[in-house]
Amino acid sequence: MMPDETRLPGVASEDLSDAAINILVAPGGYGKSWRLQRASLGLTGPVLKLGPVDGFSDRWFEHMLAACREANLPAPDPKQPRQWARDLGKLPLTVFLDDYEQLETMAPVAAFWQELLTEPPKGLHLWLASRVAPRLPLARLIAAGGRYLDRPDLSWSEANFKVHLAQLSLSWSEADADFWRSVAGWPLGLLLYGRRRAGALSDAVFESLLQEALQDWLPPFVSDLSGLWQPELQARLREWQADPPHWLPLLAMRLERSGRSEPAYWLGRATAEQSGLSPDQSRVHLERALSLCLPHQRALRLSALTRLAHTASLLGDWQLLDHCLTQGAELLEDGQVVDVAAWQYLSANRARQCCRYPEANQFLDALLALPAKHPAVMNFQVRARILRGLTAYQQGDYALTRRAYSDALCLAEADGKTQMQLELQIMLAFLDALLGQADEALAADTFSQVEALPLSAQPLVWLNLAFYQLLGEHLDLRQGQLILDRVRASALSLGWRALDPLIADVEARLWRFHQDYDRAERMHTLALAALDPLTFDWLYASLNQALTFLRRRRVAEARPLLEAVCARANETGSLGLLHEAMAALQSISPMSTQSVQPAQPAQLTYPKRDLARLPQATGDEPRLEIQCFGSFQLRL
């Protein structure tokens, strides 16, 4: 497609290097082969023109051997390139290697040139063209005076394009500038555009040729545009995109239009870190991906379902979450290990939320049994240990909670995950303070450490810090509001609506501690209205509301609520919560808890400061103060 050099702007004698080594790297349509052909004109002395051949590497070396014989050169030994270099000595020789990226697919051929060019023969003059950066000692070759031209060097500037249009007797317009920008100076695209403007190509032919040329940019492992979006190609495609040359803007637009009918395209848009999509926007894209999945695309469907389940958990859409997990269970055998790990983790967390503890532990066991060959699987397995500890905490098994958190912290330190380390340090500090075993407080710069975390990590860490600070009702109102403002602001920025009721419940406790019961009750109402009644969080929020009623001496409202919490906690084996609720209920009527027996025995360790007796008083004065789990105080 390249015209004669006299009509190609920006290409003059200075573009043809006198350097011994010349390496040109760019996609198709940048004039690499044209430059090699022009450099070969008028040469004296031996010349080897070598390119790809059909067949195996043996065939290529036969081709090279025949070319050497024709040029009266020493015959090369494929296994001894250094010997061939010694045989050549200072003999002047010009070698043209075109389409070198294809030669590198043959390991013996690639090894031959890698070793030869580690220390090139003195008389060698090399011209090499490749669509990808060759695996050669480039730094050494360029430092020794070689020349390396890539896509920016071979692209046309706007001035070059203006010269070309002027050669075709065409005036310059803003539309010309827009097209030049859309192809980023791509010579072949600009040549086709110029011929269309000159009337040599119709619009239909121009579009057809341009589409063909753009597809020539695609990596060789993609045979057609539909194959571009298949999951098994995504890793290689991302690697290809990350390396020079990058996609043309026009190519990106064409690929986007063609990809909209592929489920993996929408899956990629929903999960791309740089997209900045909110959970609501991700949900729309993931639902589109699921609607486009064909029956045989089971692995792709599981991938979309697990991500949609995660999105639903952030939005607090529990019905959608349960639906995704139910559908995903039928696809596990065909899923990729990362998606299976994600499904196991989400299922375990949902079972824990709903107080189905044996089921949660079964999912965690299955997750921890997966082969940890992928970084994402390893991360899920560390998170599984944290979830194991949280499950044990709800069951009142604090020894297992500590062991699980400590194991996760050990792995986080080994993997250098500073964000997870800070999260676990706060959770362990909470556990120590709860059990009266805290030797020292958290570091003074904990606040600044949390503020330095990525935004997506902040809400839950701030919430854990609030739980820690609330122990013992010693949290200053101003400090408590500051922490909750940070939780609320980060959750709002991320669109994580699932945290709203948890924040409201913690804020209700804060107002209760500071005896602003009206505000506390408003927060209780907001929390309970948004929580799923089948979950541990709803039970805990109900207990907190009952404790606020008791603070206001509204026993008639507190009693049925506490009885319902005790019954549900006993039924599910939430023994830590059961202990708190029974203590509160017994403070109203010592005989009211005799019918409630724990569903299963548990070895519990309670803080030494759980019960603090006050001097006995008469009448309506408080005679006993009970503090349990640091989460409430009763003055009776």
C-alpha positions as CSV (number, residue, x, y, z in Angstrom):
1,M,0.0,0.0,0.0
2,M,3.0,2.4,0.4
3,P,3.5,4.7,-2.6
4,D,6.7,5.7,-4.2
5,E,9.0,7.4,-1.7
6,T,8.9,10.7,-3.6
7,R,5.2,10.9,-2.7
8,L,5.5,9.8,1.0
9,P,5.9,12.8,3.3
10,G,8.4,12.7,6.1
11,V,10.5,10.0,4.4
12,A,13.8,11.2,3.1
13,S,17.3,9.9,3.0
14,E,17.9,10.7,6.6
15,D,15.1,8.1,7.5
16,L,17.3,5.4,6.1
17,S,19.9,4.8,8.8
18,D,23.6,4.2,8.3
19,A,23.6,2.4,11.7
20,A,24.8,-1.2,11.7
21,I,21.7,-2.4,13.5
22,N,18.2,-1.1,12.6
23,I,15.2,-2.4,14.4
24,L,11.7,-1.3,13.4
25,V,8.8,-2.3,15.7
26,A,5.2,-1.4,15.0
27,P,1.9,-3.0,13.9
28,G,1.0,-3.5,10.3
29,G,0.6,-0.4,8.2
30,Y,3.6,1.6,9.5
31,G,5.8,1.1,6.4
32,K,8.3,-1.3,8.0
33,S,8.5,-3.7,5.0
34,W,8.6,-0.7,2.7
35,R,11.5,0.8,4.5
36,L,13.4,-2.5,4.4
37,Q,12.7,-2.8,0.6
38,R,13.9,0.8,0.0
39,A,17.1,0.2,2.1
40,S,17.9,-2.8,-0.1
41,L,18.1,-0.7,-3.3
42,G,21.5,0.0,-4.7
43,L,23.4,-2.2,-2.2
44,T,26.7,-3.7,-3.1
45,G,28.1,-6.8,-1.5
46,P,26.3,-9.9,-0.1
47,V,22.7,-9.5,0.9
48,L,20.4,-12.0,2.7
49,K,16.6,-11.3,2.6
50,L,15.0,-13.7,5.1
51,G,11.4,-13.9,6.2
52,P,8.9,-16.5,7.5
53,V,8.5,-19.9,5.7
54,D,5.8,-22.5,6.0
55,G,6.7,-25.5,8.2
56,F,9.1,-26.1,11.0
57,S,12.4,-24.4,12.0
58,D,14.4,-27.0,9.9
59,R,12.7,-25.6,6.8
60,W,13.7,-22.1,7.7
61,F,17.4,-23.0,8.2
62,E,17.2,-24.7,4.8
63,H,15.9,-21.5,3.4
64,M,18.8,-19.5,5.1
65,L,21.4,-22.0,3.9
66,A,20.2,-21.7,0.3
67,A,20.3,-17.9,0.5
68,C,23.9,-18.1,1.9
69,R,25.0,-20.4,-1.0
70,E,23.5,-18.1,-3.5
71,A,25.4,-15.1,-2.0
72,N,28.6,-17.2,-1.7
73,L,28.6,-16.9,2.1
74,P,29.8,-19.5,4.7
75,A,27.1,-22.0,5.5
76,P,25.6,-21.5,9.0
77,D,25.3,-24.3,11.6
78,P,21.9,-23.7,13.3
79,K,23.4,-24.9,16.7
80,Q,26.6,-22.8,16.5
81,P,25.8,-19.2,15.6
82,R,29.0,-18.0,17.1
83,Q,31.0,-20.2,14.7
84,W,29.1,-18.6,11.8
85,A,30.0,-15.2,13.1
86,R,33.7,-16.2,13.2
87,D,33.4,-17.6,9.7
88,L,32.0,-14.3,8.5
89,G,34.7,-12.3,10.2
90,K,34.7,-8.7,8.9
91,L,33.0,-9.7,5.6
92,P,30.4,-7.0,4.8
93,L,27.0,-8.6,4.9
94,T,23.5,-7.0,4.9
95,V,20.7,-9.0,6.4
96,F,17.0,-8.2,6.1
97,L,14.7,-10.0,8.6
98,D,11.1,-9.1,7.9
99,D,8.1,-10.3,10.0
100,Y,10.5,-11.3,12.8
101,E,7.7,-11.9,15.3
102,Q,6.8,-15.0,13.3
103,L,10.4,-16.2,13.3
104,E,10.4,-16.0,17.1
105,T,7.6,-18.6,17.3
106,M,10.3,-21.1,16.2
107,A,12.5,-21.6,19.3
108,P,15.7,-22.7,17.4
109,V,15.5,-19.7,15.1
110,A,14.9,-17.3,17.9
111,A,17.8,-18.8,19.9
112,F,20.1,-18.6,16.8
113,W,19.6,-14.8,16.4
114,Q,19.6,-14.1,20.1
115,E,23.1,-15.6,20.5
116,L,24.4,-14.2,17.2
117,L,23.3,-10.6,18.1
118,T,24.7,-10.8,21.6
119,E,28.0,-9.9,19.9
120,P,27.3,-9.2,16.2
121,P,29.9,-9.8,13.5
122,K,31.9,-6.8,12.7
123,G,30.7,-6.5,9.1
124,L,27.0,-7.2,9.8
125,H,24.5,-4.6,8.7
126,L,21.0,-5.7,10.0
127,W,17.5,-4.5,9.2
128,L,14.9,-6.1,11.3
129,A,11.1,-5.5,11.2
130,S,8.7,-6.9,13.8
131,R,5.2,-6.2,15.0
132,V,6.2,-6.8,18.6
133,A,9.4,-6.0,20.5
134,P,11.8,-8.8,19.7
135,R,13.4,-10.9,22.4
136,L,16.9,-9.6,21.7
137,P,19.6,-7.8,23.7
138,L,18.1,-4.5,22.6
139,A,19.8,-2.3,25.2
140,R,23.2,-3.6,24.3
141,L,22.6,-3.2,20.5
142,I,21.3,0.4,20.9
143,A,24.1,1.3,23.3
144,A,26.6,0.1,20.6
145,G,25.0,2.5,18.0
146,G,22.0,0.6,16.8
147,R,18.8,2.4,15.9
148,Y,15.3,1.4,17.3
149,L,12.2,2.9,15.7
150,D,8.8,2.1,17.2
151,R,5.2,3.3,16.5
152,P,5.7,7.0,17.6
153,D,8.8,7.2,15.4
154,L,7.0,5.7,12.3
155,S,3.7,7.5,12.8
156,W,2.9,10.6,10.6
157,S,2.7,13.9,12.3
158,E,-0.1,16.3,11.5
159,A,2.4,18.2,9.3
160,N,3.3,15.0,7.4
161,F,-0.4,14.4,6.7
162,K,-0.9,17.9,5.5
163,V,2.0,17.5,3.1
164,H,0.5,14.2,1.8
165,L,-2.9,15.8,1.2
166,A,-1.3,18.8,-0.6
167,Q,0.6,16.3,-2.9
168,L,-2.9,15.0,-3.8
169,S,-4.1,18.6,-4.4
170,L,-6.5,18.4,-1.5
171,S,-7.1,21.2,1.0
172,W,-6.9,20.8,4.8
173,S,-10.0,20.6,6.9
174,E,-11.0,20.0,10.5
175,A,-12.4,16.6,9.5
176,D,-8.9,15.7,8.3
177,A,-7.5,16.6,11.6
178,D,-10.2,14.5,13.4
179,F,-9.3,11.5,11.4
180,W,-5.6,12.0,11.9
181,R,-6.2,12.0,15.7
182,S,-8.5,9.0,15.5
183,V,-5.8,6.8,13.9
184,A,-3.0,8.4,15.9
185,G,-0.8,9.1,12.8
186,W,-1.2,5.5,11.4
187,P,0.3,5.8,7.9
188,L,-1.8,3.1,6.2
189,G,-5.1,4.5,7.5
190,L,-4.1,8.0,6.4
191,L,-3.1,6.8,2.9
192,L,-6.5,5.1,2.5
193,Y,-8.2,8.2,3.7
194,G,-6.3,10.4,1.2
195,R,-7.2,8.1,-1.6
196,R,-10.9,8.3,-0.6
197,R,-10.8,12.1,-0.5
198,A,-9.1,12.1,-3.9
199,G,-11.9,9.9,-5.3
200,A,-9.8,6.8,-5.9
201,L,-11.9,4.8,-3.4
202,S,-15.6,4.8,-2.7
203,D,-16.8,5.2,0.9
204,A,-17.9,1.6,1.0
205,V,-14.5,0.3,-0.3
206,F,-12.7,2.6,2.1
207,E,-14.6,1.4,5.1
208,S,-14.1,-2.3,4.1
209,L,-10.3,-1.8,3.6
210,L,-10.0,0.2,6.8
211,Q,-11.8,-2.5,8.8
212,E,-9.5,-5.2,7.3
213,A,-6.4,-3.1,8.1
214,L,-7.6,-2.5,11.7
215,Q,-8.2,-6.2,12.3
216,D,-4.6,-6.6,11.2
217,W,-3.7,-4.9,14.5
218,L,-5.2,-7.7,16.5
219,P,-2.7,-10.2,18.1
220,P,-2.2,-13.4,16.2
221,F,-4.0,-15.5,18.8
222,V,-7.3,-13.8,17.9
223,S,-8.7,-15.2,14.7
224,D,-11.8,-13.0,14.6
225,L,-13.5,-10.2,16.6
226,S,-15.9,-12.5,18.4
227,G,-13.1,-14.6,19.7
228,L,-11.5,-11.5,21.2
229,W,-13.9,-11.5,24.2
230,Q,-13.5,-15.2,25.3
231,P,-12.4,-15.5,28.9
232,E,-9.5,-17.8,28.1
233,L,-7.9,-15.1,25.9
234,Q,-8.4,-12.2,28.3
235,A,-5.1,-12.6,30.1
236,R,-3.1,-12.7,26.9
237,L,-5.1,-9.9,25.4
238,R,-4.4,-7.7,28.5
239,E,-0.7,-8.5,28.2
240,W,-0.8,-7.6,24.5
241,Q,-2.6,-4.3,25.2
242,A,-0.1,-3.4,27.9
243,D,2.9,-3.7,25.5
244,P,3.7,-1.2,22.8
245,P,2.1,-0.6,20.4
246,H,-1.1,0.3,22.1
247,W,-4.5,0.2,20.3
248,L,-5.4,3.0,18.0
249,P,-8.3,5.1,19.2
250,L,-10.3,4.1,16.1
251,L,-9.5,0.4,16.6
252,A,-10.7,0.7,20.2
253,M,-14.0,2.2,19.0
254,R,-14.5,-0.5,16.4
255,L,-13.7,-3.3,18.9
256,E,-16.1,-1.8,21.4
257,R,-18.9,-1.8,18.9
258,S,-18.3,-5.3,17.8
259,G,-17.9,-6.5,21.4
260,R,-21.3,-5.3,22.6
261,S,-22.9,-8.6,21.5
262,E,-20.4,-10.6,23.6
263,P,-21.0,-11.4,27.3
264,A,-17.3,-11.1,28.2
265,Y,-17.3,-7.5,26.9
266,W,-19.9,-6.5,29.5
267,L,-18.2,-8.6,32.2
268,G,-15.0,-6.8,31.5
269,R,-16.6,-3.4,31.7
270,A,-18.3,-4.3,35.0
271,T,-15.1,-5.5,36.6
272,A,-12.4,-3.1,35.2
273,E,-10.7,-1.4,38.1
274,Q,-10.2,1.8,36.1
275,S,-13.8,2.1,35.1
276,G,-14.9,3.7,38.4
277,L,-18.4,2.1,38.1
278,S,-20.7,2.2,41.1
279,P,-22.3,-1.1,42.2
280,D,-25.5,0.0,40.6
281,Q,-23.8,0.5,37.2
282,S,-21.9,-2.7,37.6
283,R,-25.1,-4.6,38.2
284,V,-26.6,-3.3,34.9
285,H,-23.5,-4.5,33.0
286,L,-23.4,-7.8,34.7
287,E,-27.1,-8.4,34.0
288,R,-26.5,-7.6,30.4
289,A,-23.6,-10.1,30.3
290,L,-25.9,-12.8,31.8
291,S,-28.6,-12.1,29.2
292,L,-26.0,-12.7,26.4
293,C,-24.5,-15.9,27.8
294,L,-25.3,-19.0,25.6
295,P,-26.1,-22.4,27.2
296,H,-22.6,-23.8,26.6
297,Q,-20.9,-20.7,28.3
298,R,-21.2,-22.1,31.8
299,A,-17.8,-20.9,33.0
300,L,-18.5,-17.4,31.8
301,R,-22.0,-17.5,33.4
302,L,-20.6,-18.5,36.8
303,S,-18.0,-15.7,36.5
304,A,-20.8,-13.1,35.9
305,L,-23.0,-14.6,38.6
306,T,-20.3,-14.5,41.3
307,R,-19.6,-10.9,40.5
308,L,-23.3,-10.0,40.5
309,A,-23.7,-11.7,43.9
310,H,-20.8,-9.6,45.2
311,T,-22.4,-6.5,43.8
312,A,-25.7,-7.4,45.4
313,S,-24.0,-7.9,48.8
314,L,-22.7,-4.3,48.5
315,L,-26.1,-3.0,47.6
316,G,-27.9,-4.9,50.3
317,D,-30.1,-6.7,47.8
318,W,-30.3,-10.0,49.6
319,Q,-32.9,-11.5,47.3
320,L,-30.6,-11.0,44.3
321,L,-27.7,-12.3,46.2
322,D,-29.5,-15.5,47.1
323,H,-30.7,-15.9,43.5
324,C,-27.2,-15.6,42.1
325,L,-25.7,-18.1,44.6
326,T,-28.4,-20.6,43.9
327,Q,-27.9,-20.4,40.1
328,G,-24.1,-20.5,40.5
329,A,-24.2,-23.8,42.5
330,E,-25.2,-25.6,39.4
331,L,-22.2,-24.4,37.4
332,L,-19.3,-25.0,39.8
333,E,-18.0,-28.1,38.0
334,D,-17.4,-26.1,34.8
335,G,-16.1,-22.9,36.5
336,Q,-12.6,-21.5,36.7
337,V,-11.0,-22.0,40.1
338,V,-11.1,-18.2,40.9
339,D,-14.9,-18.1,40.4
340,V,-15.4,-21.2,42.4
341,A,-13.4,-19.7,45.2
342,A,-15.5,-16.5,45.0
343,W,-18.7,-18.5,45.1
344,Q,-17.6,-20.5,48.1
345,Y,-16.6,-17.3,50.0
346,L,-19.8,-15.5,49.2
347,S,-21.9,-18.5,50.1
348,A,-20.1,-18.9,53.4
349,N,-20.5,-15.3,54.3
350,R,-24.2,-15.4,53.5
351,A,-24.7,-18.5,55.6
352,R,-22.9,-16.7,58.5
353,Q,-25.1,-13.7,58.1
354,C,-28.2,-16.0,58.4
355,C,-26.7,-17.8,61.4
356,R,-26.4,-21.1,59.5
357,Y,-23.0,-21.8,61.1
358,P,-22.5,-25.5,60.1
359,E,-23.3,-24.6,56.5
360,A,-20.9,-21.7,56.6
361,N,-18.1,-23.9,57.9
362,Q,-18.7,-26.4,55.1
363,F,-18.3,-23.7,52.5
364,L,-15.1,-22.5,54.2
365,D,-13.7,-26.0,54.3
366,A,-14.3,-26.4,50.5
367,L,-12.7,-23.0,49.8
368,L,-9.6,-23.8,51.9
369,A,-9.3,-27.2,50.0
370,L,-9.0,-25.5,46.6
371,P,-5.5,-25.5,45.0
372,A,-3.9,-22.1,45.8
373,K,-2.2,-21.6,42.4
374,H,-3.8,-18.2,41.7
375,P,-3.2,-15.0,43.7
376,A,-6.9,-14.4,43.8
377,V,-7.6,-17.8,45.3
378,M,-4.9,-17.3,47.9
379,N,-6.5,-14.0,48.8
380,F,-9.9,-15.6,49.2
381,Q,-8.4,-18.3,51.4
382,V,-6.9,-15.6,53.7
383,R,-10.3,-14.0,53.8
384,A,-11.8,-17.4,54.6
385,R,-9.8,-17.5,57.8
386,I,-11.1,-14.1,58.9
387,L,-14.6,-15.3,58.1
388,R,-14.0,-18.4,60.1
389,G,-13.1,-16.3,63.1
390,L,-16.2,-14.1,62.6
391,T,-18.4,-17.2,62.5
392,A,-16.9,-18.5,65.7
393,Y,-17.3,-15.1,67.3
394,Q,-21.1,-15.2,66.6
395,Q,-21.1,-18.7,68.2
396,G,-19.3,-17.4,71.3
397,D,-16.1,-19.4,70.6
398,Y,-13.6,-16.7,71.2
399,A,-10.6,-19.1,71.3
400,L,-11.3,-20.2,67.7
401,T,-11.9,-16.6,66.8
402,R,-8.5,-15.5,68.0
403,R,-6.8,-18.5,66.4
404,A,-8.4,-17.8,63.0
405,Y,-7.6,-14.1,63.1
406,S,-4.0,-14.8,64.1
407,D,-3.6,-17.3,61.2
408,A,-4.9,-14.8,58.8
409,L,-2.6,-12.1,60.2
410,C,0.4,-14.4,59.8
411,L,-0.5,-15.0,56.1
412,A,-1.2,-11.3,55.5
413,E,2.3,-10.4,56.9
414,A,3.9,-13.1,54.7
415,D,2.2,-11.8,51.6
416,G,2.9,-8.1,52.5
417,K,-0.8,-7.2,52.6
418,T,-0.5,-4.1,54.8
419,Q,-4.2,-3.2,54.4
420,M,-5.3,-6.6,55.7
421,Q,-2.8,-6.4,58.5
422,L,-4.3,-3.2,59.8
423,E,-7.8,-4.6,59.6
424,L,-6.8,-7.7,61.6
425,Q,-4.8,-5.7,64.2
426,I,-8.0,-3.7,64.9
427,M,-10.1,-6.9,65.1
428,L,-7.7,-8.6,67.5
429,A,-7.5,-5.5,69.6
430,F,-11.3,-5.5,69.9
431,L,-11.2,-9.2,70.9
432,D,-8.5,-8.5,73.6
433,A,-10.5,-5.6,75.0
434,L,-13.7,-7.6,75.0
435,L,-12.1,-10.3,77.1
436,G,-10.2,-7.9,79.3
437,Q,-6.8,-9.1,78.0
438,A,-5.7,-5.9,76.3
439,D,-2.1,-5.2,77.2
440,E,-1.8,-2.0,75.2
441,A,-4.0,0.2,73.0
442,L,-3.9,0.5,69.3
443,A,-1.1,2.6,67.8
444,A,-1.6,6.4,68.1
445,D,-1.5,6.8,64.3
446,T,-4.2,4.2,63.6
447,F,-6.5,7.0,62.3
448,S,-4.0,8.2,59.8
449,Q,-3.2,4.6,58.7
450,V,-6.9,4.0,58.0
451,E,-7.2,7.3,56.1
452,A,-4.2,6.3,53.9
453,L,-5.9,3.1,52.8
454,P,-7.6,2.8,49.3
455,L,-11.1,4.1,49.4
456,S,-12.6,0.7,48.9
457,A,-10.9,-0.6,52.0
458,Q,-11.9,2.2,54.3
459,P,-15.6,1.6,55.2
460,L,-15.2,-1.8,56.9
461,V,-12.0,-0.8,58.7
462,W,-13.6,2.4,60.0
463,L,-16.6,0.3,61.2
464,N,-14.3,-2.2,63.0
465,L,-12.5,0.8,64.6
466,A,-15.9,2.1,65.8
467,F,-16.7,-1.3,67.4
468,Y,-13.4,-1.2,69.2
469,Q,-13.8,2.4,70.4
470,L,-17.3,1.7,71.7
471,L,-16.2,-1.0,74.1
472,G,-16.9,0.0,77.7
473,E,-19.0,3.1,76.6
474,H,-15.9,5.2,77.0
475,L,-16.0,6.7,73.4
476,D,-16.1,10.4,73.3
477,L,-19.2,11.7,71.4
478,R,-17.1,13.9,69.2
479,Q,-14.7,11.1,68.4
480,G,-17.5,8.7,67.8
481,Q,-19.2,11.0,65.4
482,L,-15.9,11.6,63.5
483,I,-15.4,7.8,63.0
484,L,-19.0,7.3,61.9
485,D,-18.8,10.3,59.5
486,R,-15.7,8.6,57.9
487,V,-17.6,5.3,57.6
488,R,-20.7,7.0,56.1
489,A,-18.7,9.2,53.7
490,S,-16.6,6.4,52.3
491,A,-19.6,4.1,52.0
492,L,-21.6,6.8,50.2
493,S,-18.8,7.5,47.8
494,L,-18.6,3.9,46.9
495,G,-22.3,3.3,46.7
496,W,-22.3,0.5,49.4
497,R,-25.8,0.8,50.7
498,A,-25.5,-2.4,52.6
499,L,-23.6,-0.6,55.3
500,D,-26.3,2.0,56.0
501,P,-28.2,0.0,58.6
502,L,-25.0,-1.2,60.3
503,I,-23.9,2.4,60.6
504,A,-27.3,3.4,61.9
505,D,-27.1,0.6,64.5
506,V,-23.7,1.8,65.7
507,E,-24.8,5.4,65.8
508,A,-27.8,4.4,67.9
509,R,-25.5,2.8,70.5
510,L,-23.4,6.0,70.5
511,W,-26.4,8.2,71.2
512,R,-27.6,5.8,73.9
513,F,-24.2,5.9,75.6
514,H,-24.6,9.7,75.7
515,Q,-28.2,9.5,76.9
516,D,-29.8,11.0,73.8
517,Y,-32.4,8.4,73.6
518,D,-34.7,10.1,71.0
519,R,-31.9,10.1,68.5
520,A,-30.9,6.5,69.5
521,E,-34.5,5.3,68.8
522,R,-34.6,7.0,65.4
523,M,-31.4,5.2,64.4
524,H,-32.7,1.9,65.7
525,T,-35.8,2.3,63.6
526,L,-33.7,3.0,60.5
527,A,-31.4,0.1,61.1
528,L,-34.2,-2.5,61.7
529,A,-36.2,-1.4,58.7
530,A,-33.3,-2.1,56.3
531,L,-32.0,-5.3,57.8
532,D,-33.0,-8.8,56.8
533,P,-35.0,-10.3,59.8
534,L,-33.3,-13.7,59.2
535,T,-29.8,-12.4,59.9
536,F,-27.5,-12.0,62.9
537,D,-27.2,-8.3,62.2
538,W,-31.0,-7.9,62.7
539,L,-30.9,-9.9,65.9
540,Y,-28.1,-7.7,67.2
541,A,-29.9,-4.5,66.2
542,S,-33.0,-5.8,68.0
543,L,-31.1,-6.4,71.1
544,N,-29.6,-2.9,71.0
545,Q,-33.1,-1.5,70.6
546,A,-34.3,-3.5,73.6
547,L,-31.4,-2.1,75.7
548,T,-32.4,1.4,74.8
549,F,-35.9,0.7,75.9
550,L,-34.5,-0.6,79.2
551,R,-32.5,2.6,79.6
552,R,-35.7,4.5,79.3
553,R,-37.4,2.1,81.7
554,R,-39.9,0.9,79.1
555,V,-39.9,-2.7,80.3
556,A,-43.1,-3.6,78.5
557,E,-41.5,-2.9,75.1
558,A,-38.2,-4.4,76.0
559,R,-39.4,-7.8,77.3
560,P,-41.1,-9.3,74.2
561,L,-38.1,-8.1,72.0
562,L,-35.6,-9.7,74.3
563,E,-37.6,-12.9,74.5
564,A,-37.7,-13.1,70.7
565,V,-34.0,-12.5,70.5
566,C,-33.3,-15.2,73.0
567,A,-35.4,-17.7,71.2
568,R,-33.8,-17.0,67.8
569,A,-30.3,-16.9,69.2
570,N,-30.8,-20.2,71.0
571,E,-32.3,-21.8,67.9
572,T,-29.4,-20.8,65.7
573,G,-26.6,-21.4,68.2
574,S,-25.6,-17.7,68.4
575,L,-24.4,-18.2,71.9
576,G,-22.6,-15.0,72.4
577,L,-25.7,-13.0,71.5
578,L,-27.8,-15.4,73.6
579,H,-25.7,-14.7,76.7
580,E,-26.2,-10.9,76.3
581,A,-29.9,-11.2,75.7
582,M,-30.5,-13.6,78.6
583,A,-28.5,-11.3,81.0
584,A,-30.7,-8.4,80.0
585,L,-33.9,-10.4,80.2
586,Q,-33.0,-11.8,83.6
587,S,-32.4,-8.3,84.9
588,I,-36.1,-7.7,84.3
589,S,-37.3,-10.9,85.8
590,P,-34.9,-13.5,87.2
591,M,-37.3,-16.4,86.4
592,S,-37.9,-15.4,82.8
593,T,-34.9,-17.2,81.4
594,Q,-35.3,-20.6,83.1
595,S,-37.0,-22.0,80.0
596,V,-34.2,-21.0,77.7
597,Q,-31.4,-23.5,77.6
598,P,-28.5,-23.1,75.2
599,A,-28.9,-25.3,72.1
600,Q,-25.4,-26.6,72.5
601,P,-22.7,-26.3,75.2
602,A,-19.9,-23.8,74.7
603,Q,-16.8,-23.0,76.6
604,L,-17.1,-19.2,76.9
605,T,-14.7,-16.8,78.5
606,Y,-16.2,-13.6,79.7
607,P,-14.5,-10.4,80.8
608,K,-13.7,-10.1,84.4
609,R,-15.4,-6.7,84.4
610,D,-18.8,-8.0,83.2
611,L,-20.6,-7.6,86.5
612,A,-19.9,-4.5,88.6
613,R,-22.2,-4.3,91.7
614,L,-23.2,-0.9,93.0
615,P,-24.3,-0.1,96.6
616,Q,-27.9,-1.3,97.1
617,A,-30.6,1.4,96.9
618,T,-34.3,1.5,97.4
619,G,-37.2,2.6,95.3
620,D,-36.5,3.4,91.7
621,E,-32.8,4.1,92.1
622,P,-30.4,1.7,90.2
623,R,-29.1,-1.1,92.4
624,L,-27.1,-3.1,89.8
625,E,-25.1,-2.2,86.8
626,I,-24.3,-5.0,84.3
627,Q,-21.9,-4.6,81.4
628,C,-21.7,-7.4,78.9
629,F,-19.5,-7.7,75.9
630,G,-18.8,-4.0,76.1
631,S,-21.9,-3.4,73.9
632,F,-24.4,-2.2,76.5
633,Q,-24.9,-1.3,80.1
634,L,-27.9,-1.9,82.2
635,R,-28.7,0.3,85.2
636,L,-31.5,-1.5,87.1
